[in-house]
Amino acid sequence: MKIYDKEMYQKEQWIKSVLLVVGIFILGFIVGYFVHSFEKQETINTLEQNVYKLQQELDNI
């Protein structure tokens, strides 16, 4: 015999919803962190290349 408890079912659904939202938030945060780090590193590389080019120009003068 299966017993149906409406209150327990609602709590279970609420917990699943909360866990889903928290999981999506954590996933988005991790992806955003790595994208930010990648973009930051790309900017650093560009600046290093510019500095190298400017040093080459100064050495040629």
C-alpha positions as CSV (number, residue, x, y, z in Angstrom):
1,M,0.0,0.0,0.0
2,K,1.5,3.3,-1.1
3,I,0.9,6.3,1.3
4,Y,0.7,9.7,-0.4
5,D,1.8,12.5,1.9
6,K,1.2,15.8,0.2
7,E,3.3,17.9,2.6
8,M,6.3,15.5,2.2
9,Y,6.0,15.7,-1.6
10,Q,5.9,19.5,-1.6
11,K,9.0,19.6,0.7
12,E,10.8,17.2,-1.6
13,Q,9.9,19.3,-4.7
14,W,11.1,22.5,-2.9
15,I,14.4,20.9,-1.9
16,K,14.9,19.7,-5.5
17,S,14.2,23.2,-6.8
18,V,16.6,24.8,-4.3
19,L,19.3,22.3,-5.1
20,L,18.8,22.9,-8.8
21,V,19.1,26.7,-8.4
22,V,22.2,26.4,-6.2
23,G,23.8,23.9,-8.6
24,I,23.2,26.2,-11.6
25,F,24.6,29.2,-9.6
26,I,27.8,27.3,-8.7
27,L,28.2,26.1,-12.2
28,G,27.8,29.6,-13.6
29,F,30.2,31.0,-11.0
30,I,32.9,28.5,-11.9
31,V,32.5,29.1,-15.6
32,G,32.6,32.8,-15.1
33,Y,35.7,32.6,-13.0
34,F,37.6,30.6,-15.6
35,V,36.4,32.9,-18.4
36,H,37.5,35.9,-16.4
37,S,40.9,34.3,-15.7
38,F,41.3,33.5,-19.4
39,E,40.4,37.0,-20.5
40,K,42.8,38.5,-17.9
41,Q,45.6,36.3,-19.1
42,E,44.9,37.3,-22.7
43,T,45.1,41.0,-21.7
44,I,48.4,40.4,-19.9
45,N,49.8,38.6,-23.0
46,T,48.8,41.5,-25.3
47,L,50.4,44.0,-22.9
48,E,53.6,42.0,-22.8
49,Q,53.7,41.9,-26.6
50,N,53.2,45.7,-26.7
51,V,56.0,46.2,-24.2
52,Y,58.3,43.9,-26.2
53,K,57.6,45.8,-29.4
54,L,58.2,49.2,-27.7
55,Q,61.5,47.9,-26.3
56,Q,62.5,46.7,-29.8
57,E,61.8,50.2,-31.1
58,L,63.7,51.9,-28.4
59,D,66.7,49.6,-29.0
60,N,66.7,50.5,-32.7
61,I,66.8,54.3,-31.9
